[in-house]
Amino acid sequence: MTRTTLDLTGLKCPLPALKTRKALKPLQPGDQLEVHCTDPLSVIDIPNLIRETGDKVEITERNDARIVFLIEKANASIENVNGAPRP
């Protein structure tokens, strides 16, 4: 299990969610991605993204300065769970 940190401070919607999705792709099941954001909309966008991917997310820090998400890559992608590969 590895933990990668992604610093997205200063980026505005939709970039934090898009860059998080891209950073999740090469991770192996059990790997963790720690995402640092300052965009208040990321508390909506990133959990919605993780719901789509089937991974696990928790907000480990939330204050006026930043929001920190800890995302764990799931064992199976949502595409495999549904039985239909994505293009």
All heavy atoms as an XYZ file, in Angstrom:
670
protein
N       0.849     -1.184      0.000
C       0.000      0.000      0.000
C       0.888      1.238      0.000
O       1.803      1.354      0.785
C      -0.898     -0.005      1.237
C      -1.750      1.237      1.352
S      -2.818      1.256      2.795
C      -1.681      1.852      4.018
N       0.606      2.130     -0.914
C       1.339      3.392     -0.973
C       0.367      4.547     -0.789
O      -0.824      4.423     -1.059
C       2.068      3.558     -2.320
O       1.107      3.596     -3.360
C       3.041      2.434     -2.571
N       0.905      5.676     -0.332
C       0.096      6.885     -0.196
C       0.748      7.968     -1.042
O       1.926      8.254     -0.915
C      -0.009      7.350      1.244
C      -0.883      8.614      1.351
C      -0.982      9.155      2.738
N      -1.873      8.325      3.535
C      -2.333      8.691      4.714
N      -1.995      9.836      5.245
N      -3.139      7.887      5.375
N      -0.054      8.562     -1.918
C       0.388      9.644     -2.783
C      -0.338     10.909     -2.354
O      -1.523     10.868     -2.052
C       0.033      9.320     -4.261
O       0.589      8.049     -4.590
C       0.559     10.369     -5.198
N       0.369     12.025     -2.357
C      -0.247     13.303     -2.019
C      -0.404     14.136     -3.276
O       0.518     14.243     -4.081
C       0.607     14.066     -0.987
O       0.741     13.253      0.177
C      -0.039     15.383     -0.605
N      -1.587     14.708     -3.446
C      -1.909     15.533     -4.601
C      -2.284     16.922     -4.090
O      -3.287     17.076     -3.392
C      -3.073     14.895     -5.360
C      -3.493     15.511     -6.682
C      -2.351     15.483     -7.686
C      -4.697     14.764     -7.241
N      -1.464     17.924     -4.422
C      -1.700     19.290     -3.961
C      -2.466     20.054     -5.031
O      -1.920     20.396     -6.074
C      -0.378     19.987     -3.658
C      -0.563     21.387     -3.095
O      -1.724     21.800     -2.831
O       0.456     22.080     -2.916
N      -3.740     20.295     -4.777
C      -4.595     21.009     -5.723
C      -5.028     22.365     -5.166
O      -6.030     22.924     -5.606
C      -5.819     20.153     -6.054
C      -5.509     18.772     -6.644
C      -6.789     17.989     -6.852
C      -4.725     18.900     -7.933
N      -4.259     22.882     -4.211
C      -4.596     24.170     -3.615
C      -4.535     25.263     -4.680
O      -3.654     25.272     -5.532
C      -3.667     24.516     -2.442
O      -2.315     24.474     -2.884
C      -3.847     23.551     -1.301
N      -5.519     26.139     -4.650
C      -5.591     27.243     -5.595
C      -6.385     26.937     -6.852
O      -6.741     27.851     -7.580
N      -6.667     25.666     -7.115
C      -7.428     25.308     -8.315
C      -8.922     25.417     -8.043
O      -9.391     25.106     -6.957
C      -7.085     23.894     -8.766
C      -5.644     23.649     -9.204
C      -5.471     22.196     -9.621
C      -5.234     24.584    -10.331
N      -9.660     25.845     -9.052
C     -11.112     26.007     -8.948
C     -11.817     24.919     -9.747
O     -11.268     24.330    -10.671
C     -11.540     27.379     -9.475
C     -10.959     28.542     -8.698
C     -11.561     28.624     -7.333
C     -11.031     29.832     -6.583
N     -11.432     29.828     -5.209
N     -13.077     24.693     -9.397
C     -13.949     23.732    -10.051
C     -13.938     23.952    -11.568
O     -13.995     25.098    -11.995
C     -15.356     23.911     -9.491
S     -16.569     22.761    -10.139
N     -13.811     22.919    -12.346
C     -13.849     21.476    -12.051
C     -12.475     20.825    -11.926
O     -12.395     19.611    -11.855
C     -14.581     20.923    -13.264
C     -14.051     21.737    -14.394
C     -13.907     23.144    -13.791
N     -11.394     21.616    -11.923
C     -10.051     21.032    -11.959
C      -9.731     20.078    -10.807
O      -9.123     19.020    -11.055
C      -8.995     22.133    -12.057
C      -8.955     22.848    -13.407
C      -7.933     23.973    -13.389
C      -8.627     21.873    -14.513
N     -10.106     20.363     -9.545
C      -9.772     19.390     -8.501
C     -10.360     17.993     -8.762
O      -9.661     16.989     -8.598
C     -10.350     20.020     -7.224
C     -10.287     21.491     -7.502
C     -10.631     21.610     -8.964
N     -11.603     17.928     -9.189
C     -12.209     16.620     -9.466
C     -11.554     15.949    -10.674
O     -11.289     14.742    -10.649
C     -13.711     16.765     -9.689
N     -11.276     16.710    -11.709
C     -10.657     16.131    -12.908
C      -9.260     15.607    -12.624
O      -8.897     14.504    -13.051
C     -10.617     17.168    -14.031
C     -11.965     17.616    -14.583
C     -11.784     18.750    -15.584
C     -12.703     16.452    -15.215
N      -8.470     16.366    -11.889
C      -7.103     15.936    -11.574
C      -7.106     14.767    -10.582
O      -6.234     13.900    -10.652
C      -6.283     17.110    -11.056
C      -5.991     18.116    -12.159
C      -5.032     19.180    -11.707
C      -4.713     20.123    -12.843
N      -3.706     19.599    -13.744
N      -8.095     14.723     -9.697
C      -8.213     13.589     -8.775
C      -8.535     12.320     -9.558
O      -7.943     11.267     -9.328
C      -9.296     13.869     -7.714
O      -8.909     15.023     -6.955
C      -9.484     12.679     -6.793
N      -9.469     12.415    -10.500
C      -9.821     11.243    -11.326
C      -8.589     10.720    -12.064
O      -8.321      9.519    -12.085
C     -10.906     11.610    -12.338
C     -11.309     10.439    -13.229
C     -12.293     10.819    -14.320
N     -13.549     11.319    -13.823
C     -14.604     10.554    -13.563
N     -14.538      9.252    -13.730
N     -15.728     11.092    -13.136
N      -7.819     11.619    -12.639
C      -6.619     11.223    -13.384
C      -5.583     10.569    -12.461
O      -4.956      9.584    -12.831
C      -6.014     12.443    -14.074
C      -4.848     12.116    -14.957
C      -4.377     13.334    -15.715
C      -3.216     12.963    -16.622
N      -2.763     14.119    -17.411
N      -5.430     11.106    -11.253
C      -4.447     10.568    -10.314
C      -4.859      9.198     -9.775
O      -4.005      8.395     -9.389
C      -4.246     11.544     -9.164
N      -6.155      8.905     -9.734
C      -6.636      7.615     -9.233
C      -6.393      6.466    -10.209
O      -6.227      5.317     -9.786
C      -8.128      7.683     -8.927
C      -8.532      8.337     -7.620
C     -10.035      8.567     -7.589
C      -8.093      7.476     -6.457
N      -6.394      6.761    -11.502
C      -6.323      5.693    -12.512
C      -5.149      4.740    -12.340
O      -5.351      3.524    -12.386
C      -6.339      6.289    -13.916
C      -7.710      6.772    -14.302
C      -7.770      7.211    -15.736
C      -9.187      7.696    -16.035
N      -9.394      7.980    -17.417
N      -3.917      5.218    -12.138
C      -2.798      4.261    -12.055
C      -2.648      3.568    -10.700
O      -1.825      2.662    -10.576
C      -1.576      5.136    -12.346
C      -1.963      6.492    -11.870
C      -3.438      6.592    -12.161
N      -3.431      3.951     -9.708
C      -3.287      3.363     -8.374
C      -3.776      1.922     -8.339
O      -4.679      1.536     -9.063
C      -4.053      4.187     -7.340
C      -3.605      5.627     -7.125
C      -4.418      6.272     -6.014
C      -2.125      5.712     -6.819
N      -3.157      1.150     -7.450
C      -3.528     -0.243     -7.243
C      -4.520     -0.327     -6.081
O      -4.536      0.549     -5.223
C      -2.279     -1.067     -6.916
C      -1.251     -1.084     -8.023
C      -1.797     -1.667     -9.303
O      -2.425     -2.724     -9.301
N      -1.582     -0.977    -10.410
N      -5.347     -1.373     -6.031
C      -6.267     -1.536     -4.895
C      -5.517     -1.470     -3.565
O      -4.453     -2.068     -3.414
C      -6.875     -2.915     -5.120
C      -6.808     -3.095     -6.604
C      -5.515     -2.436     -7.020
N      -6.071     -0.692     -2.639
C      -5.453     -0.507     -1.336
C      -4.579      0.728     -1.240
O      -4.276      1.201     -0.158
N      -4.134      1.253     -2.391
C      -3.338      2.480     -2.392
C      -4.202      3.647     -1.943
O      -5.423      3.643     -2.121
C      -2.771      2.778     -3.778
C      -1.648      1.845     -4.183
O      -1.177      1.060     -3.329
O      -1.235      1.898     -5.356
N      -3.553      4.660     -1.375
C      -4.269      5.830     -0.894
C      -3.806      7.080     -1.624
O      -2.636      7.218     -1.969
C      -4.053      6.021      0.607
C      -4.640      4.899      1.423
C      -4.402      5.087      2.899
O      -3.399      5.665      3.310
N      -5.330      4.606      3.714
N      -4.753      7.982     -1.834
C      -4.479      9.272     -2.449
C      -4.945     10.337     -1.474
O      -6.117     10.374     -1.101
C      -5.219      9.401     -3.788
C      -5.028     10.706     -4.555
C      -3.573     10.885     -4.978
C      -5.937     10.724     -5.780
N      -4.020     11.177     -1.042
C      -4.346     12.285     -0.145
C      -4.421     13.543     -1.002
O      -3.452     13.918     -1.652
C      -3.266     12.431      0.924
C      -3.575     13.479      1.954
C      -2.529     13.520      3.046
O      -2.288     12.488      3.696
O      -1.947     14.601      3.236
N      -5.593     14.174     -1.027
C      -5.846     15.313     -1.906
C      -6.060     16.568     -1.060
O      -6.925     16.590     -0.197
C      -7.085     15.066     -2.802
C      -7.306     16.224     -3.737
C      -6.932     13.763     -3.580
N      -5.268     17.597     -1.344
C      -5.369     18.879     -0.646
C      -6.019     19.890     -1.582
O      -5.514     20.132     -2.682
C      -3.983     19.383     -0.236
C      -3.283     18.488      0.725
N      -2.925     18.896      1.979
C      -2.886     17.194      0.628
C      -2.334     17.899      2.609
N      -2.300     16.852      1.799
N      -7.137     20.483     -1.149
C      -7.897     21.432     -1.965
C      -8.197     22.702     -1.173
O      -8.241     22.677      0.062
C      -9.232     20.838     -2.395
S      -9.106     19.373     -3.399
N      -8.455     23.777     -1.909
C      -8.936     25.009     -1.288
C     -10.299     25.416     -1.841
O     -10.955     26.279     -1.261
C      -7.945     26.168     -1.515
O      -7.634     26.259     -2.901
C      -6.658     25.958     -0.711
N     -10.737     24.810     -2.927
C     -12.026     25.132     -3.535
C     -13.157     24.563     -2.687
O     -13.242     23.348     -2.488
C     -12.089     24.558     -4.947
C     -13.381     24.902     -5.673
O     -14.156     25.738     -5.165
O     -13.611     24.332     -6.754
N     -14.051     25.419     -2.164
C     -15.132     24.913     -1.317
C     -16.057     23.924     -2.024
O     -16.671     23.075     -1.378
C     -15.897     26.163     -0.887
C     -15.277     27.321     -1.556
C     -14.069     26.863     -2.298
N     -16.158     24.005     -3.353
C     -17.017     23.070     -4.084
C     -16.442     21.651     -4.132
O     -17.160     20.708     -4.459
C     -17.271     23.578     -5.502
C     -18.148     24.818     -5.601
C     -18.260     25.276     -7.056
C     -19.517     24.563     -5.019
N     -15.178     21.503     -3.785
C     -14.583     20.163     -3.809
C     -15.239     19.232     -2.795
O     -15.217     18.018     -2.978
C     -13.070     20.237     -3.590
O     -12.774     20.705     -2.295
N     -15.845     19.770     -1.725
C     -16.522     18.898     -0.758
C     -17.762     18.249     -1.360
O     -18.267     17.268     -0.822
C     -16.899     19.628      0.554
C     -15.669     20.110      1.277
C     -17.870     20.738      0.322
N     -18.233     18.774     -2.484
C     -19.340     18.166     -3.233
C     -18.792     17.328     -4.378
O     -19.169     16.168     -4.563
C     -20.294     19.250     -3.774
C     -20.925     20.024     -2.622
C     -21.361     18.640     -4.680
C     -21.646     21.287     -3.046
N     -17.881     17.926     -5.153
C     -17.397     17.300     -6.381
C     -16.594     16.024     -6.151
O     -16.807     15.018     -6.838
C     -16.543     18.287     -7.179
C     -17.339     19.473     -7.684
O     -18.585     19.372     -7.743
O     -16.731     20.506     -8.011
N     -15.664     16.041     -5.213
C     -14.798     14.872     -5.034
C     -15.572     13.681     -4.454
O     -15.447     12.573     -4.978
C     -13.528     15.242     -4.246
C     -12.669     16.134     -5.161
C     -12.775     13.998     -3.787
C     -11.369     16.608     -4.595
N     -16.398     13.853     -3.420
C     -17.200     12.695     -2.984
C     -18.120     12.150     -4.082
O     -18.303     10.935     -4.192
C     -18.012     13.238     -1.804
C     -17.124     14.306     -1.245
C     -16.505     14.952     -2.460
N     -18.684     13.027     -4.934
C     -19.503     12.542     -6.061
C     -18.660     11.735     -7.036
O     -19.102     10.701     -7.535
C     -20.184     13.707     -6.776
C     -21.388     14.214     -6.031
O     -21.981     13.501     -5.224
N     -21.757     15.453     -6.287
N     -17.457     12.191     -7.311
C     -16.547     11.449     -8.179
C     -16.253     10.073     -7.592
O     -16.317      9.062     -8.296
C     -15.238     12.235     -8.356
C     -14.054     11.446     -8.904
C     -14.283     11.072    -10.354
C     -12.770     12.218     -8.726
N     -15.979     10.026     -6.305
C     -15.628      8.754     -5.676
C     -16.817      7.810     -5.636
O     -16.663      6.598     -5.751
C     -15.044      9.000     -4.266
C     -13.783      9.869     -4.375
C     -14.743      7.699     -3.560
C     -12.740      9.362     -5.353
N     -18.014      8.350     -5.529
C     -19.211      7.507     -5.622
C     -19.273      6.840     -6.996
O     -19.643      5.684     -7.123
C     -20.471      8.347     -5.386
C     -21.253      7.916     -4.182
C     -22.563      8.637     -3.996
N     -22.577     10.075     -4.167
C     -22.173     10.965     -3.250
N     -21.696     10.541     -2.099
N     -22.246     12.250     -3.485
N     -18.892      7.575     -8.027
C     -18.884      7.020     -9.395
C     -17.812      5.951     -9.561
O     -18.035      4.954    -10.243
C     -18.618      8.127    -10.418
C     -19.741      9.101    -10.608
C     -19.366     10.216    -11.567
O     -18.348     10.093    -12.294
O     -20.085     11.225    -11.587
N     -16.634      6.165     -8.979
C     -15.531      5.223     -9.179
C     -15.625      4.003     -8.285
O     -14.976      2.994     -8.537
C     -14.170      5.910     -8.935
O     -14.084      6.321     -7.570
C     -13.960      7.091     -9.871
N     -16.408      4.092     -7.192
C     -16.538      2.967     -6.281
C     -15.439      2.881     -5.241
O     -15.345      1.894     -4.520
N     -14.595      3.905     -5.157
C     -13.532      3.923     -4.165
C     -14.079      4.447     -2.837
O     -15.267      4.716     -2.713
C     -12.363      4.781     -4.671
C     -11.795      4.253     -5.989
O     -11.601      3.032     -6.084
O     -11.568      5.050     -6.902
N     -13.210      4.595     -1.832
C     -13.624      5.080     -0.516
C     -12.996      6.452     -0.276
O     -11.838      6.668     -0.608
C     -13.154      4.126      0.581
C     -13.707      2.740      0.458
C     -13.092      1.846      1.516
C     -13.441      0.389      1.254
N     -12.674     -0.504      2.114
N     -13.770      7.352      0.339
C     -13.243      8.686      0.628
C     -13.683      9.134      2.009
O     -14.768      8.778      2.473
C     -13.695      9.722     -0.437
C     -15.193      9.916     -0.419
C     -12.986     11.057     -0.247
N     -12.802      9.889      2.662
C     -13.179     10.562      3.894
C     -12.478     11.921      3.908
O     -11.408     12.089      3.319
C     -12.823      9.748      5.134
C     -11.348      9.526      5.360
C     -11.086      8.737      6.630
O     -11.197      7.511      6.572
O     -10.785      9.371      7.646
N     -13.131     12.887      4.527
C     -12.537     14.207      4.689
C     -11.796     14.174      6.015
O     -12.404     13.972      7.063
C     -13.605     15.317      4.670
C     -14.316     15.336      3.320
C     -12.974     16.674      4.975
C     -15.477     16.313      3.240
N     -10.471     14.331      5.962
C      -9.672     14.238      7.176
C      -9.406     15.604      7.792
O      -9.035     15.686      8.954
C      -8.331     13.525      6.904
O      -7.608     14.239      5.909
C      -8.577     12.097      6.453
N      -9.569     16.655      7.005
C      -9.380     18.006      7.521
C     -10.266     18.951      6.734
O     -10.354     18.854      5.511
C      -7.919     18.436      7.382
C      -7.631     19.827      7.884
C      -6.182     20.240      7.681
O      -5.310     19.364      7.554
O      -5.939     21.446      7.642
N     -10.911     19.861      7.446
C     -11.733     20.865      6.772
C     -11.744     22.117      7.631
O     -12.224     22.109      8.755
C     -13.153     20.356      6.556
C     -14.003     21.319      5.779
C     -15.361     20.730      5.488
N     -16.157     21.681      4.736
C     -17.408     21.495      4.393
N     -18.019     20.381      4.734
N     -18.066     22.401      3.711
N     -11.157     23.188      7.102
C     -11.163     24.468      7.789
C     -11.194     25.581      6.750
O     -11.371     25.305      5.559
C      -9.960     24.582      8.740
C      -8.636     24.403      8.034
O      -8.418     24.944      6.956
N      -7.741     23.632      8.641
N     -11.020     26.811      7.170
C     -11.086     27.937      6.230
C      -9.958     27.918      5.208
O     -10.099     28.440      4.110
C     -11.058     29.267      6.986
C     -12.326     29.493      7.785
O     -13.349     28.847      7.474
O     -12.295     30.322      8.721
N      -8.836     27.313      5.567
C      -7.665     27.331      4.689
C      -7.651     26.213      3.659
O      -7.228     26.414      2.528
C      -6.389     27.270      5.527
N      -8.096     25.012      4.037
C      -8.021     23.892      3.092
C      -8.928     22.746      3.499
O      -9.403     22.671      4.621
C      -6.592     23.399      2.935
C      -6.068     22.673      4.148
C      -4.667     22.178      3.900
N      -4.216     21.430      5.064
C      -3.124     20.733      5.102
N      -2.348     20.680      4.045
N      -2.779     20.080      6.179
N      -9.087     21.827      2.542
C      -9.846     20.597      2.731
C      -8.911     19.460      2.320
O      -8.273     19.534      1.257
C     -11.112     20.583      1.857
C     -11.959     21.813      2.154
C     -11.912     19.309      2.069
C     -12.738     22.303      0.975
N      -8.834     18.442      3.147
C      -7.976     17.296      2.838
C      -8.851     16.050      2.764
O      -9.589     15.740      3.698
C      -6.866     17.111      3.893
C      -6.020     15.891      3.564
C      -5.995     18.358      3.976
N      -8.765     15.363      1.624
C      -9.478     14.113      1.406
C      -8.479     12.974      1.443
O      -7.370     13.095      0.927
C     -10.138     14.088      0.015
C     -11.158     15.155     -0.200
C     -10.796     16.369     -0.748
C     -12.483     14.949      0.141
C     -11.744     17.362     -0.965
C     -13.430     15.926     -0.070
C     -13.061     17.137     -0.623
N      -8.882     11.855      2.027
C      -8.089     10.640      1.955
C      -8.934      9.621      1.192
O     -10.014      9.234      1.637
C      -7.734     10.120      3.346
C      -6.824      8.897      3.355
C      -5.511      9.183      2.640
C      -6.573      8.444      4.782
N      -8.441      9.238      0.035
C      -9.162      8.331     -0.856
C      -8.405      7.012     -0.912
O      -7.196      6.991     -1.102
C      -9.272      8.925     -2.269
C      -9.968     10.287     -2.209
C      -9.992      7.970     -3.214
C      -9.844     11.097     -3.477
N      -9.135      5.912     -0.742
C      -8.526      4.592     -0.866
C      -9.083      3.904     -2.096
O     -10.297      3.808     -2.277
C      -8.815      3.742      0.373
C      -8.116      2.403      0.309
C      -8.318      1.576      1.566
O      -8.370      2.169      2.657
O      -8.435      0.350      1.442
N      -8.175      3.436     -2.936
C      -8.566      2.732     -4.154
C      -9.221      1.411     -3.769
O      -8.690      0.638     -2.972
C      -7.325      2.479     -5.015
C      -7.615      1.872     -6.358
C      -8.172      2.889     -7.310
C      -8.224      2.281     -8.691
N      -8.691      3.208     -9.683
N     -10.396      1.156     -4.311
C     -11.149     -0.067     -4.002
C     -10.558     -1.259     -4.740
O      -9.784     -1.115     -5.684
C     -12.612      0.113     -4.378
N     -10.986     -2.450     -4.323
C     -10.509     -3.688     -4.947
C     -11.005     -3.861     -6.367
O     -10.330     -4.405     -7.207
C     -10.919     -4.896     -4.102
C     -10.145     -4.961     -2.821
O      -8.995     -4.533     -2.758
N     -10.765     -5.478     -1.784
N     -12.224     -3.402     -6.646
C     -12.793     -3.558     -7.983
C     -13.329     -2.219     -8.446
O     -13.933     -1.489     -7.679
C     -13.917     -4.584     -7.971
N     -13.105     -1.919     -9.689
C     -13.638     -0.674    -10.219
C     -15.139     -0.823    -10.442
O     -15.664     -1.920    -10.563
C     -12.947     -0.307    -11.533
O     -13.282     -1.238    -12.536
N     -15.827      0.274    -10.526
C     -17.279      0.264    -10.714
C     -17.648     -0.405    -12.048
O     -18.674     -1.044    -12.159
C     -17.865      1.684    -10.592
C     -19.390      1.651    -10.459
C     -17.479      2.558    -11.761
C     -19.860      1.206     -9.121
N     -16.743     -0.288    -13.041
C     -17.017     -0.915    -14.335
C     -17.070     -2.430    -14.191
O     -17.911     -3.092    -14.776
C     -15.944     -0.550    -15.369
C     -15.908      0.923    -15.704
C     -15.050      1.725    -14.738
O     -14.261      1.131    -13.953
O     -15.165      2.959    -14.752
N     -16.145     -2.978    -13.387
C     -16.128     -4.423    -13.197
C     -17.314     -4.899    -12.373
O     -17.836     -5.976    -12.585
C     -14.822     -4.853    -12.526
C     -13.627     -4.653    -13.442
O     -13.779     -4.557    -14.664
N     -12.452     -4.573    -12.868
N     -17.725     -4.078    -11.422
C     -18.852     -4.447    -10.585
C     -20.133     -4.520    -11.407
O     -20.934     -5.421    -11.270
C     -19.015     -3.416     -9.426
C     -20.313     -3.647     -8.677
C     -17.817     -3.505     -8.492
N     -20.308     -3.582    -12.323
C     -21.489     -3.552    -13.161
C     -21.425     -4.524    -14.334
O     -22.418     -4.758    -14.996
C     -21.740     -2.133    -13.716
C     -22.139     -1.180    -12.611
O     -22.672     -1.584    -11.600
N     -21.871      0.092    -12.825
N     -20.238     -5.062    -14.604
C     -20.101     -6.042    -15.661
C     -19.978     -5.475    -17.055
O     -19.917     -6.207    -18.024
N     -19.944     -4.176    -17.171
C     -19.816     -3.552    -18.494
C     -18.587     -2.655    -18.506
O     -18.525     -1.676    -17.767
C     -21.068     -2.729    -18.813
N     -17.591     -2.985    -19.317
C     -16.402     -2.137    -19.379
C     -16.715     -0.764    -19.975
O     -17.587     -0.665    -20.842
C     -15.439     -2.924    -20.259
C     -16.291     -3.833    -21.039
C     -17.523     -4.105    -20.212
N     -16.036      0.231    -19.473
C     -16.202      1.585    -20.021
C     -15.310      1.750    -21.231
O     -14.219      1.209    -21.272
C     -15.822      2.617    -18.971
C     -16.932      2.956    -18.046
C     -16.562      4.218    -17.335
N     -17.762      4.797    -16.772
C     -17.775      5.585    -15.742
N     -16.652      5.927    -15.165
N     -18.892      6.077    -15.286
N     -15.745      2.537    -22.174
C     -14.903      2.763    -23.365
C     -13.678      3.564    -23.038
O     -13.586      4.282    -22.128
C     -15.827      3.546    -24.303
C     -17.012      3.970    -23.520
C     -17.022      3.195    -22.264
